Amino acid sequence: MILGAAQSAGFADREPSLHCALHEQVWEGRGVVATGRKIIGATNPAASEPGTIRGDYAIEVGRNVIHGSDSVENAKKEIALW
């Protein structure tokens, strides 16, 4: 069952499936955007290093398995959506 912010977004009303699973996180700290982007990998999975989330699990740009903000300013806007 999907809980928290995902419930209020209507995801919990759907049947459980891998296609609608959602887990949101907010990271903070010095250099967190750069560090997060390093862990996540390049936007294009083909350009992502092995060992990154996208490098190991993503298929193509339009079917990414993870999102990471590219700046603190954009993170604030994206966090506000939830």
Secondary structure, 3 states (H helix, E strand, C coil): CCCCHHHHCCHHHCCCCCCCCCCCCCCCCCCHHHHHHHHHCCCCHHHCCCCCHHHHHCCCHHHCCCCCCCCHHHHHHHHHCC
